Amino acid sequence: MTVATSTVEPREFRTALGRFASGVIVMTATSPQGDVRGMTASSFLSVSLDPPLVLVSVDRRTRMHDFLGPIDHYGVSVLTHDQQDVAGHFAGRSSGLEPRFVWRDGVPLVDGALAHLTCRMHDRHTAGDHTLFIGEVRTIEYGEGAPLIFFSGAFDRLTPKGALA
């Protein structure tokens, strides 16, 4: 086990936090001109139940960050374990995939995802090299299935309940 010193190196910080398994989402939005953009993220969390608020952390150096500037609504699609190709596509790995969307509340969402949320932009906070985009959830849909997870720098899946690892 590595013991942290008073100076935390970015690579070590990323490696240590990579030990925290998280779900994988695609954040989507449409520009006023009708352009659809999306990005894969694992920095997503629930902020509040009343009102229902969620947060997506977006690196300020990404194209999606600039795209979100004038946006007042966005979508969150929680990916299933078999949507690794979708996650890769929205992470910038060209796979020839043509993403399919369903539209709710005027927002594009990834077809076949485990859950869909449409959000109205509630607040934005600069936090280091990221911006925290907080959205008020306007609509939700969800189904049953296994989520795609991200752990130690790679996509993975959960072992079904009761199964031996």
C-alpha positions as CSV (number, residue, x, y, z in Angstrom):
1,M,0.0,0.0,0.0
2,T,1.3,3.4,-0.9
3,V,1.2,6.1,1.8
4,A,0.3,9.6,0.7
5,T,2.7,12.5,1.5
6,S,1.8,16.1,1.8
7,T,2.2,16.5,-2.0
8,V,-0.3,14.5,-4.1
9,E,0.8,13.8,-7.7
10,P,-2.1,13.9,-10.2
11,R,-1.2,10.4,-11.6
12,E,-1.2,8.9,-8.1
13,F,-4.4,10.7,-7.2
14,R,-6.1,9.3,-10.4
15,T,-4.8,5.8,-9.7
16,A,-6.0,5.8,-6.1
17,L,-9.5,7.1,-7.0
18,G,-9.6,4.5,-9.8
19,R,-10.1,2.0,-7.0
20,F,-13.5,3.4,-6.5
21,A,-16.0,1.6,-8.8
22,S,-18.6,3.9,-10.4
23,G,-21.4,3.6,-12.9
24,V,-21.0,4.9,-16.4
25,I,-23.2,7.5,-18.0
26,V,-23.5,9.5,-21.2
27,M,-24.4,13.1,-20.8
28,T,-26.1,14.5,-23.9
29,A,-27.3,17.9,-25.0
30,T,-28.6,19.8,-28.0
31,S,-27.3,23.2,-29.1
32,P,-29.8,26.0,-30.0
33,Q,-28.9,25.1,-33.7
34,G,-29.9,21.4,-33.1
35,D,-26.4,19.9,-32.9
36,V,-26.3,16.8,-30.6
37,R,-23.2,16.2,-28.5
38,G,-22.5,13.7,-25.8
39,M,-19.7,12.6,-23.4
40,T,-19.0,9.5,-21.3
41,A,-18.6,10.2,-17.6
42,S,-18.2,8.3,-14.4
43,S,-18.2,11.5,-12.2
44,F,-22.0,11.5,-11.7
45,L,-23.9,11.6,-8.4
46,S,-27.2,12.4,-6.7
47,V,-27.1,15.7,-4.9
48,S,-30.6,16.1,-3.5
49,L,-34.0,14.3,-3.3
50,D,-36.0,17.5,-2.8
51,P,-35.6,19.0,-5.3
52,P,-34.2,16.1,-7.3
53,L,-30.7,17.2,-8.2
54,V,-27.8,15.4,-9.9
55,L,-24.3,16.5,-10.7
56,V,-21.9,15.7,-13.6
57,S,-18.3,16.8,-13.3
58,V,-16.9,17.9,-16.7
59,D,-13.2,18.7,-17.5
60,R,-12.9,22.4,-18.6
61,R,-10.5,21.4,-21.4
62,T,-13.1,19.2,-23.2
63,R,-15.2,20.2,-26.2
64,M,-18.4,19.2,-24.2
65,H,-17.6,21.8,-21.6
66,D,-17.7,24.6,-24.1
67,F,-20.8,23.1,-25.8
68,L,-22.6,23.2,-22.4
69,G,-22.1,27.0,-22.0
70,P,-25.4,28.1,-23.5
71,I,-27.3,24.9,-22.7
72,D,-30.2,25.0,-20.3
73,H,-31.2,21.2,-20.5
74,Y,-29.3,18.0,-20.7
75,G,-29.8,14.3,-20.5
76,V,-28.2,11.5,-18.5
77,S,-28.2,7.9,-19.8
78,V,-27.0,5.2,-17.3
79,L,-25.4,2.6,-19.5
80,T,-26.0,-1.2,-19.3
81,H,-23.1,-3.7,-19.1
82,D,-23.4,-4.4,-22.8
83,Q,-23.0,-0.7,-23.9
84,Q,-19.2,-0.5,-23.7
85,D,-19.1,0.4,-27.4
86,V,-21.5,3.4,-26.7
87,A,-19.3,4.5,-23.8
88,G,-16.2,4.2,-26.0
89,H,-17.9,6.3,-28.8
90,F,-18.8,9.1,-26.5
91,A,-15.3,9.0,-24.9
92,G,-13.8,9.8,-28.3
93,R,-12.8,6.3,-29.4
94,S,-13.9,6.0,-33.0
95,S,-15.7,2.7,-33.5
96,G,-17.9,3.5,-36.5
97,L,-20.8,3.3,-34.1
98,E,-23.8,5.5,-35.1
99,P,-25.5,6.2,-31.8
100,R,-29.2,5.9,-31.6
101,F,-31.2,8.3,-29.5
102,V,-34.6,8.4,-27.9
103,W,-36.0,11.9,-27.2
104,R,-37.6,13.0,-24.0
105,D,-38.5,16.5,-23.0
106,G,-36.6,17.7,-26.1
107,V,-33.4,16.1,-24.9
108,P,-31.5,13.2,-26.7
109,L,-30.9,10.1,-24.6
110,V,-29.0,6.9,-25.5
111,D,-31.4,4.3,-26.7
112,G,-31.4,1.1,-24.7
113,A,-29.8,2.6,-21.5
114,L,-30.7,1.3,-18.1
115,A,-32.0,4.7,-17.0
116,H,-32.8,8.1,-18.6
117,L,-33.0,11.4,-16.8
118,T,-33.7,14.8,-18.4
119,C,-32.4,17.7,-16.4
120,R,-32.8,21.5,-16.4
121,M,-29.5,23.3,-15.7
122,H,-29.8,24.4,-12.0
123,D,-26.3,25.6,-11.2
124,R,-22.6,25.5,-12.3
125,H,-19.6,25.5,-10.0
126,T,-15.9,25.8,-11.0
127,A,-13.9,23.2,-9.0
128,G,-10.2,23.0,-10.0
129,D,-9.9,21.9,-13.6
130,H,-13.6,20.8,-13.8
131,T,-17.0,22.4,-13.7
132,L,-19.7,20.8,-11.7
133,F,-23.0,20.9,-13.7
134,I,-25.9,20.5,-11.4
135,G,-29.3,19.7,-13.0
136,E,-32.8,19.5,-11.6
137,V,-34.3,16.2,-12.8
138,R,-37.4,16.8,-14.9
139,T,-38.2,13.3,-16.2
140,I,-37.0,9.8,-15.4
141,E,-37.4,6.3,-16.9
142,Y,-35.6,3.2,-15.9
143,G,-35.6,-0.5,-16.4
144,E,-34.0,-3.7,-15.0
145,G,-30.5,-4.9,-16.0
146,A,-26.9,-4.9,-15.1
147,P,-25.0,-1.5,-15.2
148,L,-21.7,-0.8,-16.9
149,I,-19.1,0.1,-14.3
150,F,-15.7,1.7,-14.4
151,F,-13.0,0.4,-12.1
152,S,-9.2,0.8,-12.1
153,G,-9.2,2.4,-15.5
154,A,-11.3,-0.1,-17.4
155,F,-15.0,-1.0,-18.0
156,D,-16.3,-3.9,-16.1
157,R,-19.6,-5.5,-15.0
158,L,-21.1,-6.4,-11.7
159,T,-21.3,-10.1,-10.7
160,P,-24.9,-11.1,-10.3
161,K,-26.2,-11.3,-6.7
162,G,-25.6,-14.7,-5.2
163,A,-22.9,-15.6,-7.8
164,L,-19.4,-16.5,-6.6
165,A,-16.7,-14.1,-7.8
